[in-house]
Amino acid sequence: MSLNDVSVVLVHGAWADGSSWTKVIGPLRAEGIRVVAAPLPLTSLADDVAALDRTLGRIDGPVVLVGHAYAGAVIAATQSEKVRSLVYVAALAPDEGETVADVFYRATPHPQAPLLAPDKDGVVWLPEHAFAEAFAQHASNEEQALLAAVQRPIAAACIGVAVDRPLWKDRPSWLLVAEQDRMINPATQRFMAERMKAKLHSHAVDHTPGVTAPGIVIDIIREAIRAAPAARTPQPADQSQ
């Protein structure tokens, strides 16, 4: 399928907003690709899926969904027939019956990973120092400061809900393993990619390659777009998986 025949919807994860995709949006749009960054409230998994579905409802034609980190669970929860493929950028992919927390805490955390706990309002903020130490250690000081300034906290409830059958069982998927990720263990990312039978790309990038290595992310999105014809007609669900 031509790059101009498919829309790309970018979905941010926890402690981020749509601006985290700025370096991906510009180059894709320069190629004539329709790109939208879906805003998530990060108040519950159901709320986030509903927000994504509202964004998808404004788009005509086939879509490649791209999710970062927590948003991996969100993009796999939509039931939109417009979705042709899924791209996971250092993203979490819980299986049916699992929670985001189950996969996030599956492996030993990096020594510089921040300790996370909800505040009195039940939301989790990322400590400011963590943006430089773990979230985007390859970013410039200015980029780290901006990420910290615009961060959106995530409700603890988002990561404790068991998911239904994920869409990656019925659509082709790609997963970028961030080999220098200090937020999500790279071993967990590899485990998920193998379980999903995803097309795996592994690079020496940090947790937020959309900011620090956008060219790699863009190349994977292009690959997913070009492979879209194979997924034009959604396949029946194999309930044995």
RAJOVEN-V944138 format. One record per pair of residues at least 6 apart in sequence whose ideal C-beta (glycine too) atoms are under 7 Angstrom apart, sorted by the first residue. I is the first residue (numbers start at 0). J is the second residue. D is the distance in Angstrom with one decimal. If there is no record, write none. Layout:
# RAJOVEN-V944138
I_J_D + I_J_D
This chain:
# RAJOVEN-V944138
0_224_6.5 + 0_225_6.6 + 0_227_4.1 + 0_228_4.9 + 2_30_5.9 + 2_31_7.0 + 2_32_5.4 + 2_221_6.5 + 2_224_5.4 + 3_31_4.9 + 3_32_6.6 + 4_61_6.9 + 5_61_5.0 + 5_62_6.8 + 5_63_5.6 + 5_83_6.8 + 5_224_4.8 + 5_227_5.4 + 6_33_4.1 + 6_35_6.8 + 6_58_5.0 + 6_60_6.2 + 6_62_5.0 + 7_27_6.1 + 7_32_5.9 + 7_33_6.9 + 7_34_4.8 + 7_63_5.1 + 7_65_6.3 + 7_220_6.0 + 8_35_5.2 + 8_37_5.5 + 8_54_6.1 + 8_55_6.6 + 8_62_5.5 + 8_64_5.4 + 8_65_6.9 + 9_20_4.4 + 9_23_6.4 + 9_34_6.7 + 9_36_4.7 + 9_37_6.9 + 9_65_4.9 + 10_37_5.0 + 10_39_6.7 + 10_51_6.2 + 10_64_6.7 + 10_65_6.5 + 10_66_4.5 + 10_67_7.0 + 10_70_4.0 + 10_73_5.8 + 10_74_5.6 + 11_17_5.9 + 11_19_5.3 + 11_20_6.8 + 11_36_7.0 + 11_39_6.4 + 11_67_5.9 + 11_70_6.1 + 12_67_4.4 + 12_68_3.1 + 12_69_4.2 + 12_70_4.6 + 13_41_6.2 + 13_68_6.2 + 13_69_4.5 + 13_153_3.8 + 14_125_4.2 + 14_134_6.8 + 14_150_4.5 + 14_151_6.6 + 14_152_7.0 + 14_153_6.8 + 15_67_7.0 + 15_150_6.7 + 15_151_6.7 + 16_38_6.9 + 16_149_5.4 + 16_151_5.3 + 17_36_3.5 + 17_38_5.8 + 18_149_5.9 + 19_146_7.0 + 19_207_6.7 + 19_209_5.6 + 19_210_6.0 + 20_36_5.0 + 20_209_5.5 + 22_209_6.6 + 22_210_6.3 + 22_213_3.8 + 23_209_5.3 + 23_213_5.1 + 23_216_5.5 + 23_217_5.9 + 24_34_5.0 + 24_36_6.6 + 26_217_5.5 + 27_34_4.8 + 27_217_6.3 + 27_220_6.9 + 28_34_5.5 + 35_54_6.0 + 35_58_6.7 + 37_50_6.6 + 37_51_5.2 + 37_54_4.0 + 38_50_6.5 + 39_47_4.4 + 39_50_5.3 + 39_70_6.9 + 39_73_6.6 + 40_46_5.2 + 40_47_6.6 + 40_50_5.9 + 41_47_6.5 + 41_151_5.4 + 41_152_6.8 + 41_153_4.4 + 41_154_6.2 + 41_157_6.3 + 42_154_5.0 + 43_154_6.0 + 43_156_5.1 + 43_157_5.8 + 44_72_6.5 + 44_76_6.9 + 44_157_5.2 + 44_160_4.9 + 47_73_4.8 + 47_157_6.8 + 48_73_5.8 + 48_76_4.5 + 48_77_6.0 + 51_73_5.7 + 51_74_7.0 + 51_77_5.6 + 52_77_5.8 + 52_79_6.4 + 55_62_6.4 + 55_77_6.6 + 55_79_4.7 + 55_81_5.8 + 58_81_6.7 + 61_81_6.0 + 61_83_4.6 + 61_227_6.0 + 62_81_4.6 + 62_82_5.3 + 62_83_6.5 + 63_83_6.1 + 63_84_5.3 + 63_86_6.4 + 63_220_6.4 + 63_223_4.9 + 63_224_5.5 + 63_227_6.7 + 64_74_4.3 + 64_82_5.4 + 64_85_5.2 + 64_86_7.0 + 65_86_4.3 + 65_88_6.4 + 65_220_6.0 + 66_73_6.2 + 66_74_4.0 + 66_87_6.0 + 66_88_6.8 + 66_90_4.9 + 67_88_4.6 + 67_89_6.5 + 67_90_5.8 + 67_209_6.1 + 68_89_6.0 + 68_90_5.5 + 68_91_6.5 + 68_183_6.7 + 69_91_6.2 + 69_99_6.1 + 69_153_6.6 + 69_157_6.8 + 70_90_6.2 + 71_87_4.9 + 71_90_3.0 + 71_91_4.4 + 71_92_4.9 + 72_91_5.7 + 72_93_5.6 + 72_99_5.0 + 72_162_6.0 + 74_85_5.6 + 75_85_6.7 + 75_92_6.4 + 75_165_3.7 + 75_166_4.6 + 75_167_5.3 + 76_162_6.2 + 76_163_6.9 + 77_166_6.5 + 80_233_6.3 + 82_166_6.6 + 82_170_6.2 + 83_170_6.9 + 83_227_4.4 + 83_230_4.5 + 83_231_6.7 + 84_170_5.6 + 84_171_4.7 + 84_172_6.6 + 84_223_4.7 + 84_226_6.5 + 84_227_6.1 + 84_230_5.5 + 85_166_6.5 + 85_167_5.6 + 85_170_5.6 + 85_172_4.3 + 86_173_4.7 + 86_219_5.8 + 86_220_5.8 + 86_223_5.1 + 87_172_6.5 + 87_173_6.7 + 87_174_4.2 + 87_175_6.7 + 87_197_6.8 + 88_175_5.0 + 88_208_6.2 + 88_209_6.2 + 88_216_5.8 + 89_175_6.2 + 89_177_4.0 + 89_180_5.4 + 89_183_6.0 + 89_188_6.5 + 89_206_5.4 + 89_208_6.6 + 91_99_5.6 + 91_102_5.1 + 91_103_6.0 + 91_183_6.6 + 92_102_6.9 + 92_165_6.7 + 92_167_6.1 + 92_191_4.4 + 92_195_5.7 + 93_99_5.8 + 93_101_6.1 + 93_102_5.1 + 93_162_5.0 + 94_165_6.5 + 94_194_6.8 + 95_162_6.4 + 95_163_6.2 + 95_164_4.8 + 95_165_6.5 + 96_161_5.3 + 97_161_6.4 + 97_162_6.4 + 98_158_6.2 + 98_159_5.5 + 98_160_6.1 + 98_161_5.5 + 99_157_6.8 + 99_158_3.9 + 100_158_4.4 + 100_159_5.8 + 102_187_6.2 + 102_191_6.6 + 103_158_6.6 + 103_183_6.5 + 105_187_4.9 + 106_184_3.8 + 106_186_5.1 + 106_187_4.8 + 107_184_6.8 + 108_184_6.8 + 109_133_6.7 + 109_181_4.0 + 109_184_7.0 + 111_132_4.8 + 111_133_5.1 + 111_181_5.2 + 112_133_5.4 + 112_181_5.5 + 112_182_6.1 + 113_125_6.3 + 113_126_5.2 + 113_129_3.9 + 113_133_6.0 + 115_123_5.3 + 116_123_6.8 + 117_123_5.2 + 117_155_4.1 + 118_124_6.7 + 121_154_5.9 + 121_155_5.4 + 121_156_6.9 + 122_152_4.2 + 122_153_6.6 + 122_154_5.3 + 122_155_6.9 + 123_152_5.8 + 123_153_5.4 + 123_155_5.8 + 124_152_4.6 + 125_134_6.4 + 125_150_5.8 + 127_147_4.7 + 130_143_4.6 + 130_146_4.9 + 130_147_4.6 + 131_143_4.7 + 133_181_3.8 + 133_182_5.5 + 133_206_6.8 + 134_146_6.6 + 134_182_6.2 + 134_206_5.6 + 134_207_6.0 + 135_142_6.6 + 135_143_5.9 + 135_146_5.9 + 135_205_5.7 + 135_206_6.6 + 135_207_4.2 + 135_210_5.6 + 135_211_5.9 + 136_181_6.7 + 136_205_5.2 + 137_204_6.9 + 137_205_4.5 + 137_211_4.0 + 138_207_7.0 + 138_210_5.4 + 138_211_5.1 + 142_210_5.9 + 164_236_6.9 + 167_195_4.9 + 168_236_6.9 + 168_240_5.4 + 169_233_6.1 + 169_234_6.0 + 169_236_5.6 + 170_230_5.7 + 171_226_6.3 + 171_229_6.5 + 171_230_5.2 + 172_195_5.4 + 172_197_4.2 + 173_197_5.9 + 173_198_4.6 + 173_200_6.8 + 173_219_5.3 + 173_222_6.7 + 173_223_5.3 + 174_188_6.7 + 174_191_6.7 + 174_192_4.1 + 174_195_6.8 + 174_197_4.2 + 174_199_5.7 + 175_200_5.0 + 175_202_6.8 + 175_208_6.5 + 175_215_6.8 + 175_216_6.7 + 175_219_5.8 + 176_185_5.7 + 176_188_4.4 + 176_189_5.7 + 176_192_6.4 + 176_199_6.3 + 176_200_7.0 + 176_201_4.2 + 177_185_6.4 + 177_188_6.8 + 177_204_4.9 + 177_205_6.2 + 177_206_5.8 + 177_208_6.1 + 178_185_5.3 + 178_201_5.9 + 178_202_6.3 + 178_203_4.9 + 178_204_6.9 + 179_203_5.6 + 179_204_6.2 + 179_205_5.2 + 180_188_7.0 + 180_205_6.3 + 180_206_4.5 + 181_206_6.3 + 182_206_4.3 + 183_206_6.6 + 192_199_4.5 + 200_219_5.6 + 202_212_6.7 + 202_215_5.4 + 204_211_6.3 + 204_212_4.4 + 204_215_6.5 + 205_211_5.6 + 208_215_5.8 + 208_216_5.5 + 209_216_5.3
